[in-house]
Amino acid sequence: MSDQSVTIEGATCAPPLPHNEQIVMGHGAGGRMSHQLIQKAFLPAFDNPALRAGDDAASLESNLHHAQRLAISTDAHVVTPLFFPGGDIGRLAVCGTVNDVAMLGAKPLYLTAGFILEEGLPMETLQRVIASMKSAAEEAGVQIVAGDTKVVQKGKADGLYITTAGVGVVRAGAKIGGAQAKADDVVILSGSLGDHGIAVLGARGELGFQSAIQSDVAPLNHLIEAMLDASNNIHVLRDPTRGGLATTLNEIATQSNVGILLDETALPIRPEVGAACEMLGFDPLYIANEGKLVAMVAREDAESVLKAMQATRYGEDACIVGEVTDAPRGRVLLKTALGSTRVVDMLSGEMLPRIC
């Protein structure tokens, strides 16, 4: 079997999966192995322009009111435990899909939800999750309009899995996506890194010490509306979930064929998160977030966008953390506190147990 890459209508796919290769946990971690799985298995079968764009939602032409574009996304949610400091699987499911739709500059409107329930799940647990989803949907201003329920035998699921799909309307004139970053754009982060991943690990008792760290899981569509009101020159929006900020920026650098330079001293990391990462040997750049976004904004509008973000509930701690460069294309670099520069690569395997 050839080990050469395959090109499909402008999209370069990695070599096919060997016949004896099996799915491993790293394929679901959101990093390099996840991307290889998409390129080898899914893209060749389903290839189309919307999918090939590589964003977390698809932007599609619509024949509806004034020919507005639709943003559509889908997601599956598995987390242990189901409830963790600052959130739960229900809030995670709603916010995750709302955010994916909003990252294309769209106003999320409707969600669907599918539930895979494990036999023996307490009804009280399901009711708590449903109540949390209701609350999150109300906060985001979306409606859950359809769904499905399946039950599997005891031991066949971690209590409860949720799948969601979302649809929204893209703001007129918005052209936002991973391929739109431009040299000299400013990189803005909406808040601290790693809160969600470390909160979930703490809830599992895997930190080895008591912690008050809360997950950041939140709907970001109202924050994005404020940003779009402040500028028409926002080029990229992305929520750095699985694989963390490092993997997200590598995706964008590849999609846009640009370089990205981060300033280590500007990265916002809570002391308790930093301490947990240092103790466990983790890099906060690769820890999952569920209520943060990264934006690439034209330099002339960066300050106005930053001020608009800081005036919102989920953007109070927004800050500038880097810039987009001409070179090295497809690479992310980090200027360290010592003044040196190092490469920040995409997550290559699975650094953490699944947390989103």
N, C-alpha and C positions, 0 to 999 in steps of 0.2 A: 504494500500500500504506500502510495506517495506521501511524503511528509511536507509537501509544498502547500502554501496557503492558496485558497480559492477565492477569486473575486466574483461577486454577484452584483452586477449593475452598479458598480462604484463602491460596494461595501466589501471590504476584505475580511474573509472568514479564515479562521485558524484551521489546521488540519482536522479531518474527521476523527470522531471518537474511535479508538481502537475497539475491536469487537469484544475484548475481554475487560474493558474498563467498566467500573461500576460507579454509581453515584455515592459520594461521600459527603460528610457534613460541610466540608469546605465549599462545595458547590452552592450552598445556600447562604454563604457568609457575605455576599455582596461585593467581593473583591475580584481578583484576577480569575479565579476558578469559575466564579459565577459568569463572568463575561465570556470565558471560553466556552462554557456550556451553551450560552445563548448563541454564540457564533457558530458552534459546531452542530448543534441539534435543532434549535428553534428557528433561527434566521433563514437557513436554507429552505426550510419547509414553508414558512409563512411570509417570506420576504415581500415587502411592499414599502413605499416611501415613508409612510407614517411610522412603521416599526423601525425602519432603517435609521431614522433620525436619532434614535438612541436616548430619548428623553423619558422621564418617568410617567408622562402622559402623552397621548397622541393629539395633535392639532389637526382637525378635519374640516373641510369645507361643509357648509350647511346651506340648505335652501329655505331655512326658516327666516325669521324676522330680519330684514335688511341684510340677508346673506351673511350673518355673523358666523364666525368660526366656532366650532365646538372643541372643547378639551375633554378627553375621555381617559380614564385610568382605572386600573384594577389592582388589587393587592390581596395577599393572604397573610394572616396574622397568627403566629404561634409564640407563646411566651410562657415561661415558668418562673415564678408562680403567676397565677392569673391576676392577682392583686399585688401591687408593689408600691412603695412610697411615692406619692405623686400621681398615681394612675393605675390603670388596669387594662386588660385586653380589650374591653369595650371602648374605652376612650381612645386607646391606641388605634383601633380599627377605624373609627370615624376620623380622627385627626390625620392619620396617615394618608388616607385617600383624599380628604379635603386638601391637604397640603400638596399632594402630587398634582392635582388639577390646577391649583392656584399658581404653581410654579411656572406655568406657561402664560401668566398674566390673565388668567381666567377667573370669573366669579363662579365658584362652585354652587350648584343649585340642588342636585338630587343625588342620592346614594341608593344602592341596593346592598343587601347583606345576606350572606349565606352562613348557616351555622352547622358545624359538625359537632354533635354532642356525644360524649362518651356515656355509655350505660352506667348508671350509678351516680351521675353528677347531681348534687343536691339542687332541688328546684330553687332554693334560696340563693344559691350562687348564680344561677342563670338570671334570676330576677335582678340581682345587684348589677350584673353586667349590662342587662337591657336598660336599667335606669341610668347607668353611666353613659351609655350610647345616646340615650335621649337627651341628657344634659349637654353632652359634647355637640350634638347636632344642633341644639338650640343656640349654643354659644357661637357656632360657626354660621348659623343662619341657613342650614340646609335641611331637607326633608328626606327621610328614609322611606322610599315609595314602593319597594318590592323586596322579596326575599325568599329564602328556601331553608328547610331544616332537614338534616339527616341525623340518624342515631347509629353509632357503631358499637360493637361489643366492648365490654369492659376490658381494659388493657390495650385497646387499639388506638387510643388518642390520649393526649395529656389533659383530659377533662373537657376541653372546649377549644375548637379552632373556629376562626371567623374569616370569611372572605368578603370583601367589599368591592364595589365598582362605583365610580363617580362620574358625573357629567357636569360641565359648566360652559359658560359662554365667554370666549376670549374678548377682552377689551378691544374696541376698535382702534386700529393703528398699532397695537402692540405686536412686536416681533421679538419674542423672547424664547431662547432655547440654548441648549448646550453648545451649539455650533455658532453662536452669535458673539462670543467674546472677541474683543479687539485690543490690539496693542495699545498700551497707555490707559486702559480701563483701571479703575480702582477696585480692589477686592474688599467688600464689607461683610462682616459677620455679625449676625443679630444678637449674639450673646455667648455665654460660656460653653465650653466643650466638655463632652463626656458625661454629663449629669445622668442621662437616662441609663447608659450601660452600667455605670457604677452603682446606681440605685437598684437596678435589678439584681446585680451580683450580691449586693448587700442584703436584699430580701431573701436570697437563697442561703445566706449564712456563709458565703464564700470569701468574704473580706478578711475574716479572722479578727475583726474588731467592730465595735458599735459605731454606727454612722448615722448622721441626720440628713444625708444626701437625698434629695428628692428628684424624681424623674422630671424632665422638662416637657413631657408630652403635652402638646397644645395645638389648636388650629391657628394657622398663620395667615389665613386669607384676609383678615381685616388689616393686619400689618402690611401685607402686600398692596392692598388698596391704597393705603396712605402713601406708600412708596411711589406707586404709579401716579397718584395725584401730584406728587412733587416733581416728577421727571418723566419725560418721554424717551430718555436715553438710558434706560435700564436694559442691558443686553442679555444677561443670564440671571436666572434665579434657580436655586437648587437646595433641597433639604438634605444635609449630610447624615443619612441614616446608617444602614448597614455599611461597614467599611470605613465609616467616619469621614472627616473632612479631607484626609489625605486621598482616599479613593475617589471621592466626589471631584476633587480638583484635577486628579489625573484623567478622569472621564472627560471633563470639560476641556482640558488642554489638548486631548486627542481629538475631540469633536471639532474644536475651533482651530486646530493646528497652530497653537500659540504656546508660549511659555508662561508660567505663573511663578512669581517670586513672593514668598511669605516672609514676614518679619517675626521671628520667634518671640521677641520681647513684647509684641503687640497682641499675641494670642491670649484670649481671656480663659483662664482655667482656674476654677475655684481651688483654694488651698487643700480642702479635704479630698477633692477629686485627684489633684496632683499627688497628694500623699498616698492615696490608694493605688494609683498607677505605679508610682515608684516602688511601693512595697511588693506589688504583684508582677512587676516587670513589664507593664503595658505602656504603650505610647498613647497619650490622649488624642493624638491626631487620627487614630484608627478606631476610637471608641464611638459607638452609635449614639446619635442624638435623635430626638423625636419632636423637638419644638424649636429648632433653630434653622436658619437659612443662611446661605452664602449668596452674595450678589456681585455681579460685575457691572459697574456703572461708569459711564463716561466721566472722565476726571472733572470736567467743568460743572457737573451736577452732583458730584459726590457729597459735598457738604450739605446741600439742601436735602438730599435723600437721607443722609445720616441723621439730620435733625428731625425729619419726619418720622423716622424709625424710633428715635429716642423718646418721642412724644407718645408712643403707644405702649400698651401693657406688655407685649412680648418682644419689644425692641428697645427697652430702656437701657440695656447694656451694650447696644450696638457699637461697633468700632471698626476702624480701618485696619486691615491686617496684611495687606500686600498690594501687588499690582500685576497687571498682565503685561507680558513682554513679547518682543518679536522672536526671541530665541532663549534657550533651546526649545524648538517647537516640540510639542507633545510631552514636555517635561515640567515637573513641579520642583522648585528649589526652595530651600529654607535658609535664610540668613540667620545664623545662630547668635546667641547672646555674646559669644566670644568673637564675633566678626567673621567667622568662616562661613562657607556655604556648603550645604550637603543636598543630595538628591532625596526627595520624598517620593517613594514609589507607591504603587497601588498595593493594597493588601493582597498578599500572594496566596494565603490559605485561610485558616480559621483561627483567629487570635482569641476569640471569646466564644462561649456557648451562645446559642441563638437567643437573642433578646428583643426581637421585634418581628 
